């Protein structure tokens, strides 16, 4: 949604992602496939950009650092 919001605006991107999500659920599609099938989205994002959205390394890349920061702030007796 955040990637689409750069082109469509936040509310429009949110609505579009919601519609695609509901369509995926009703048709038994994986979310990524539903996004690829959507003409409006595929006109904005190419295959490489779509793949990048589903790259787990990009999604979790800073999680370990954030956990370390939280642990460093905890004062244990």
Buried (B, 14 or more C-beta within 10 A) or exposed (E): BEBBBEEBEEEBBBEBBEEBBEBBEEEEBEBEEBBBBBEEBEEBBEEEEBEEBEEEEEEEEEEEEEEEEEEEEEEEE
